[in-house]
Amino acid sequence: MRLNFYHFVFVGVLLIGLSYLGYTSNWQLQSCKTQQIDDVRTEEQDKDLELQNRTEEEHNDLELHHGREEQHKDLGLHSVPGLVYTQPSALNGRSDVAYMTPWLAPIVWEGTFNPTLIDSIYKQQNITIATTVFALGKYTRFLRDFLESAEQHYFVGFRVHYYLFTDQPEAVPDVKLGNERQLRVRTVPRMDRWQDISMGRMGMVAKLTESELVNEADYIFCLDVDTKFYARWSVEALGSLVGVIHPWFYNYRRDQFTYERRPESQAFIPAEEGDFYYAGGAFGGSIQEVHKLTKTCNEQQNIDAAKSFEAIWHDESHLNKYFLYNKPTKVLSPEYLWRNIDARTNEVKTIRFCSVNKNIDEVRSNL
């Protein structure tokens, strides 16, 4: 009888202990599950917060983008009522030159556009054209003619911001600029090799178009300073990505172009490829497209430089490589960068922009 009593007590204690252990385990399990749920909720909340922040940033960027479009321009080609101009023809036009590329980009020559009509269209868009010029070493001597002639012929009546890069800011001439036209001088280090000056431009323009110009301009052209304007250069030249046909090669075969032909270079173009040979002294387009162009060319130049390699015509070689695989949306004829004001051809009826006569070896020597 006593044994049965103790046996009963023992079984009771055992059952109580097992119940306690089960409760504790269940409590720990529930606590663990709760912690896991809390952890999942925290991760989800972090993701939601990150997504919300990202969405807000994208929304702000989108608003800024739309705000700039509304503030600066309406990209539609709107004409104004009552404007009188010569009737266009679908049958008659210049027959001595091509004015359309195989990828349907216009080639701009004298006689292919109506200045009155196209000025009227772009006047409604409230655009700003940035223009970069590099005047280092002895090239500062060309600044006055460049700026004074630009004020007579370059986007006259439109808002223009010149960005002048120079190692001699004290040599910048005092040129009177028109209404809504500005000259901004940027001091850069002195360079002894003209090749370094030429190739350094791509990196500097890439930085300029990456940040500052995004909210300050709609289009940009990068022009050589040892040049002078002689006739109109204006909104007929605008496009998303714009190249100028080199004045020496506009009637050459592609296998005669002075492309970079060495496969070791990032600028290499095979003899059987090529459209036009584009001039390095003038190119442009929208801020976004020119940023991509200059950034890519600068990166390709750096790859070559790491191998102690320079393309045959430096930044011009890389520019031609870029334009071969990223087609310009508008091509300017050699009128927009001619070789010599005294040289004339039947095709070039108007010389708009031209290299000036100079002793190349003398001005390129920066020592």
C-alpha positions in Angstrom: 0.0 0.0 0.0 2.8 2.4 0.9 4.6 1.5 -2.3 1.6 2.3 -4.4 1.3 5.7 -2.6 4.9 6.6 -3.4 4.5 5.3 -6.9 1.5 7.6 -7.3 3.5 10.6 -6.0 6.4 9.8 -8.3 4.1 9.6 -11.4 2.4 12.8 -10.4 5.7 14.7 -10.1 6.9 13.3 -13.4 3.7 14.5 -15.1 4.1 17.9 -13.6 7.7 18.1 -14.8 6.9 17.1 -18.3 4.1 19.6 -18.4 6.5 22.3 -17.3 9.1 21.3 -19.8 6.5 21.3 -22.6 5.2 24.7 -21.6 8.8 26.1 -21.5 9.7 24.6 -24.8 6.5 25.9 -26.3 7.1 29.4 -24.8 10.7 29.4 -26.2 9.4 28.2 -29.6 6.7 30.9 -29.6 9.3 33.5 -28.6 11.6 32.4 -31.4 8.8 32.5 -33.9 7.9 36.0 -32.6 11.5 37.1 -32.9 11.6 35.7 -36.5 8.4 37.4 -37.4 9.8 40.7 -35.9 13.0 40.2 -37.9 11.0 39.6 -41.1 8.9 42.6 -40.4 12.0 44.7 -39.8 13.6 43.5 -43.1 10.3 44.2 -44.9 10.1 47.6 -43.3 13.7 48.3 -44.3 12.9 47.2 -47.9 9.7 49.3 -47.9 11.6 52.3 -46.6 14.4 51.8 -49.1 11.8 51.5 -51.9 9.9 54.5 -50.7 13.2 56.6 -50.6 14.1 55.4 -54.1 10.7 56.1 -55.4 10.8 59.6 -53.9 14.2 60.2 -55.5 13.0 58.9 -58.9 9.9 61.0 -58.5 12.0 64.1 -57.7 14.3 63.4 -60.7 11.3 63.0 -62.9 9.7 66.2 -61.7 13.1 68.0 -62.2 13.3 66.6 -65.8 9.7 67.6 -66.6 10.3 70.9 -64.9 13.2 71.6 -67.2 11.3 70.7 -70.2 8.5 73.0 -69.3 10.8 75.7 -68.3 13.1 75.6 -71.3 11.4 74.3 -74.4 8.7 72.5 -76.2 10.3 70.0 -78.5 7.5 70.2 -81.0 8.3 71.9 -84.3 5.6 74.5 -84.1 5.2 77.3 -86.7 3.5 80.6 -86.0 0.4 81.9 -87.9 1.1 84.6 -90.5 4.7 83.7 -91.1 5.6 84.2 -94.8 8.3 82.1 -96.4 9.2 80.4 -99.6 7.0 77.3 -100.3 9.0 74.1 -99.9 9.1 71.6 -102.7 9.0 67.8 -102.7 10.6 67.6 -106.1 13.1 70.5 -106.4 16.3 71.0 -104.4 20.0 70.7 -104.6 21.1 67.9 -106.9 24.9 68.2 -106.5 25.1 67.0 -102.9 23.4 64.4 -100.7 21.3 65.8 -97.9 20.2 62.6 -96.2 22.3 59.8 -94.8 21.4 56.1 -95.2 20.1 56.1 -91.7 17.8 59.1 -92.5 19.7 61.8 -90.7 19.7 65.2 -92.5 23.0 66.5 -94.0 22.8 70.3 -93.7 24.0 72.3 -96.7 23.2 75.8 -97.9 19.9 75.6 -99.7 18.5 72.7 -97.6 16.7 74.8 -95.0 14.8 78.0 -94.7 16.4 80.4 -92.1 13.2 82.4 -91.5 11.1 79.3 -90.8 13.5 77.4 -88.7 14.4 80.4 -86.6 10.7 81.1 -85.9 10.3 77.5 -84.8 13.2 77.4 -82.3 12.5 80.9 -81.0 9.5 79.4 -79.2 11.5 76.8 -77.4 13.5 79.2 -75.1 16.7 77.1 -75.6 20.2 77.7 -74.2 23.3 76.6 -76.2 26.5 75.9 -74.3 29.8 76.1 -76.2 33.1 74.8 -75.1 36.4 76.3 -76.3 39.9 75.4 -75.3 42.6 78.1 -75.5 45.9 76.9 -73.9 49.4 78.1 -74.5 49.8 80.0 -77.7 46.2 79.3 -78.8 45.0 82.2 -76.7 45.9 84.4 -79.6 42.9 83.1 -81.5 40.3 84.0 -78.9 39.4 87.5 -80.0 38.6 86.6 -83.6 36.7 83.5 -82.4 34.5 85.4 -80.0 34.0 88.5 -82.0 33.0 86.5 -85.2 30.8 84.2 -83.1 28.9 87.2 -81.8 28.2 88.2 -85.4 27.2 84.8 -86.8 26.8 82.0 -84.1 23.3 81.4 -82.9 22.5 85.1 -83.2 19.4 86.0 -81.2 19.6 82.9 -79.0 20.9 82.3 -75.5 24.6 81.2 -75.6 26.9 80.4 -72.8 30.6 80.1 -73.7 32.8 77.9 -71.5 36.4 78.8 -72.0 39.1 76.5 -70.7 42.5 78.2 -70.5 45.8 78.2 -68.6 46.1 82.0 -69.0 42.9 83.6 -67.8 44.7 87.0 -67.9 45.0 86.7 -71.7 41.2 86.4 -72.2 40.2 89.5 -74.3 37.4 91.8 -73.3 34.8 91.1 -76.0 31.4 92.7 -75.9 28.7 90.0 -75.8 25.1 90.3 -76.9 22.0 90.0 -74.8 21.7 86.7 -72.9 25.2 85.7 -73.9 27.8 84.9 -71.3 31.5 83.9 -71.2 32.6 81.7 -68.3 36.3 81.2 -67.9 37.7 78.0 -66.4 41.4 77.8 -65.4 43.1 74.6 -66.2 46.8 73.4 -65.7 49.4 74.2 -68.3 50.1 71.4 -70.8 53.3 71.1 -72.8 52.2 68.6 -75.4 49.4 69.7 -77.9 48.4 66.1 -78.0 47.5 66.2 -74.2 45.5 69.3 -74.8 43.6 67.7 -77.6 42.9 64.5 -75.7 42.2 66.2 -72.4 39.2 67.9 -73.8 37.0 64.8 -73.8 37.4 64.3 -70.0 36.8 68.0 -69.2 33.6 68.2 -71.3 32.4 64.9 -69.8 32.6 66.4 -66.3 31.0 69.6 -67.4 28.0 67.8 -69.0 27.7 65.4 -66.1 26.6 67.9 -63.5 26.7 71.7 -64.1 25.2 71.9 -67.6 22.3 69.5 -66.9 20.3 72.4 -65.4 21.8 75.2 -67.4 21.7 74.3 -71.1 19.8 72.3 -73.6 22.4 71.8 -76.3 26.2 72.0 -76.5 28.8 72.4 -79.2 32.5 71.7 -78.7 34.5 73.9 -81.1 38.2 74.5 -81.9 39.4 78.0 -81.0 41.8 78.5 -84.0 38.8 79.2 -86.2 36.6 82.0 -87.3 32.9 82.4 -88.2 32.1 83.9 -91.6 28.4 83.2 -92.1 25.4 82.0 -90.2 25.7 79.0 -87.9 22.5 78.6 -86.0 19.5 76.4 -85.1 19.6 74.4 -88.3 22.6 72.7 -86.7 20.7 71.5 -83.6 20.1 67.8 -83.1 20.4 65.1 -80.5 23.9 64.0 -81.7 25.6 66.1 -84.3 28.8 65.5 -86.3 30.6 67.7 -88.9 32.0 66.1 -92.1 35.7 66.8 -92.3 36.6 69.3 -95.1 39.5 67.3 -96.4 37.6 64.0 -96.7 34.0 64.7 -97.7 34.6 63.3 -101.3 37.0 60.4 -100.3 36.3 56.7 -100.2 36.1 55.1 -96.7 39.3 53.1 -97.2 41.1 56.4 -97.7 40.0 57.9 -94.4 42.6 58.5 -91.8 40.9 56.3 -89.2 42.9 54.5 -86.6 43.8 51.3 -88.4 45.9 49.6 -85.7 43.8 46.9 -83.8 45.7 47.6 -80.6 43.8 50.9 -80.2 40.3 51.3 -78.9 39.8 53.7 -81.8 40.4 51.0 -84.4 38.2 50.9 -87.5 38.7 48.2 -90.2 39.2 49.4 -93.8 35.9 48.0 -94.9 33.9 50.0 -92.3 33.0 53.7 -92.0 30.4 56.3 -93.0 32.0 59.7 -93.1 35.2 61.1 -91.7 34.1 63.5 -89.0 36.1 66.6 -87.8 37.3 66.7 -84.2 37.1 70.5 -84.3 33.3 70.7 -84.1 30.7 68.3 -82.7 27.7 68.6 -80.4 24.1 67.7 -79.6 22.0 67.5 -76.5 23.7 67.7 -73.1 22.9 64.0 -72.4 24.1 62.7 -75.7 27.3 64.7 -75.7 28.0 63.5 -72.1 27.8 59.9 -73.3 30.0 60.6 -76.3 32.8 62.4 -74.3 32.6 60.0 -71.4 33.0 57.0 -73.7 35.8 58.6 -75.7 37.7 59.6 -72.5 37.4 56.0 -71.2 38.7 54.6 -74.5 41.6 57.1 -74.4 42.5 56.0 -70.9 42.6 52.4 -71.9 45.0 53.2 -74.7 47.1 55.4 -72.4 47.4 52.5 -69.9 49.1 50.6 -72.8 51.3 53.7 -73.7 49.3 54.0 -76.9 47.9 57.1 -78.7 45.5 56.9 -81.6 46.8 58.5 -84.8 44.6 61.6 -84.6 44.0 61.5 -80.8 40.5 62.6 -79.7 39.4 62.8 -83.4 40.1 59.1 -83.9 38.0 58.2 -80.9 35.2 60.5 -82.0 35.1 58.8 -85.4 34.9 55.4 -83.7 32.0 56.6 -81.5 30.1 58.1 -84.5 30.5 54.9 -86.5 28.5 52.8 -84.0 26.4 55.7 -82.5 25.0 57.4 -85.6 24.6 61.1 -85.5 21.0 62.3 -85.8 22.2 65.3 -87.8 25.3 65.7 -90.0 26.7 69.1 -90.9 28.4 69.6 -94.2 31.9 70.9 -94.5 30.4 74.4 -94.6 30.4 74.2 -90.8 34.2 73.7 -90.5 36.0 74.5 -93.7 39.8 74.2 -94.2 40.8 77.5 -95.7 38.9 80.7 -96.4 40.7 81.0 -99.7 39.9 77.5 -100.9 36.6 77.1 -102.7 34.8 74.2 -104.3 31.6 73.9 -106.3 29.8 72.0 -103.5 30.6 74.5 -100.6 28.7 77.5 -101.6 28.8 79.2 -98.1 31.8 79.0 -95.7 30.3 79.4 -92.3 33.1 78.4 -90.0 36.7 78.0 -91.0 40.2 77.2 -89.6 42.5 80.2 -89.7 45.8 80.3 -91.4 48.7 79.7 -89.0 52.1 78.1 -88.5 50.9 74.9 -87.0 54.4 73.9 -85.7 54.8 77.3 -84.0 51.5 77.4 -82.2 51.7 73.8 -81.1 55.0 74.3 -79.5 54.1 75.2 -75.9 57.6 75.4 -74.5 
